[in-house]
Amino acid sequence: LLIHRVSLWLLFFTGDFGRTEVIDNTLNPDFVRKYILDYFFEEKQNLRFDVYDIDSKSPDLAKHDFLGQVFCTLGEIVGSPASRLEKPLGGIPGKKCGTVILSAEELGNCRDYATMQFCANKLDKKDFFGKSDPFMVFYRSNEDGTFTICHKTEVVKNTLNPVWEPFSIPVRALCNGDYDRTIKVEVYDWDRDGSHDFIGEFTTSFKELCRGQNQLNVYEVINLLGPFFPSQVSLLSFMTLTSLFLKGNPSQSTSLHYMNPYQMNAYAMALKAVGEIIQDYDSDKMFPALGFGAKLPPDWRVSHEFPLNGNVDNPYCNGMEGILEAYHQSLKTVQLYGPTNFAPVVNHVARYAAAVQDGSQYFVLLIITDGVISDMAQTKEAIVNAAKLPMSIIIVGVGQAEFDAMVELDGDDVRISSRGKVAERDIVQFVPFRDYMDRTGNHVLSMARLAKDVLAEIPDQLISYMKSRAIKPNPVPVYSPSDEPPTNPV
């Protein structure tokens, strides 16, 4: 039996939780994607894991081959030796379905991110008719001496001297905040059939990587099972970024809303980059701007749906400059506060979109966020309901937080669903703002690239709605010379 593409589907008994990535052509997948769950010792937290052989891009699980399932509790995983639970898959009568291995680890308080880049020199040639197609796999060591996969690089085709793209990873995913913990790195030659050829491996630690590019971070790639082949992997760059606090005083530099007198913060830059382009498609340039996650005067109650300009009856701002002015003024009058709920603003825009479904208007909601979300289930339900309306949602993530939740909302790999109902259309586009910070300081070019990427899906999303409702474009006006205003003779 050859399984072409396998994915693990994790469900709470209260509803869908998430899917792993899909791994091609393997019967022994080692999934990279991790899930953060709140563990409560005093509660029974039931989990179900379903495994599927993915046959197409369809998000409907009924269209894929079911391979088996496992029931357990979160307490079983945490309470197993080394928090590693191994259980046989069931669910198909009379058939042995294989085994699932579930591991858990308590996360440290470290919120830092590491950004690094590697290259290799003179890797072993594994392809008979060409060179190698190398990629690297990073493993975090566990307290019991085992290793857990935490990152895979991209594949660089047909070279023995690859330069991989820089990547960012949470430090706690790499070493759980223990800077001396061993990090194992394996190098493979990618093969289409999934039987990747092992080139070699080396070990390092976060403390060693922190030394940056130097001779100490040039590693011999060793294959103990084969002949020695003198190849090396070198660290090209390394940088640690400390997560900033979204909540806090905007007058302090530790806040993502910091009001720097000399330059715009990330929120304002993202708003300006995207808004200045999309505003050209609005006839009156008047935009309602809402805030969420703050205490408002005079009673200081938390609100997730308040007008930035303070006017409940007229939340409209005049162009992007008006929105930026309202944003800066609101920072002086409200107190930033959690939790962070998205569903109220999504439903707010959806109510407007539901009132105009004849194709005469199309609504675009731009959400700028640090990635923290407190009402994931409600937000997913709001997006599924909004997918049948004339609207799109753009999410720009700022800061260095983990954006797993935002990626799930995006729905590019797996169409978002709620309560068993799959969204009619993909209406969400997410991008992390940090990927567009130009290291040369040329914010004009990087912001233009940001705007291009976040707006790229809007035309197709608009057309998909119109086609689904059989709404045709209005006829093109017929040009007549009489339409031209009279000109003065020269």
Buried (B, 14 or more C-beta within 10 A) or exposed (E): EEBEBBBBBBBBEEEBBBBBBBBEBBEEBEBBBBEEBEBEEEEEBBBBBBBBBBEEEEBEBEEBEBBBBBEBBBBBBBEBEEBBBEBEBEBEEEEEBEEBEBBBBEBEEBBBBBBBBBBBBEBBBBEEEEBBBBBBBBBBBBEEEEBBBBBBBEBBEEBBBBEBEEBBBBBBBBBBBBBEBBBBBBBBBBBEEBEBBBBBBBBBBBEBBEEEBEEEBEBEBBBEEEEEBEBBBBBBEBEEBEBBBBBBBBEEEEBBBBBEEEEBBBBBBBBBBBBBBBBEEEEEBBBBBBBBBBBBEEEEEBBBBBBBBBEEEEBBBBBBEBBBBBBBEBBEEBBBBEEBBBBBBBBBBBEBBBEEBEBEEBBBBBBBBBBBBBBBBBBBBBBBBBBBBBBBBBBBBBBBBBBBBBBBBBBEEBBBBBEEEBBBBBBBBBBBBBEBBEEEEEBEEBBBBBBEBBBEBBEEBBEBBBEEEEBEEEEEEEEEEEEEEEEEEE
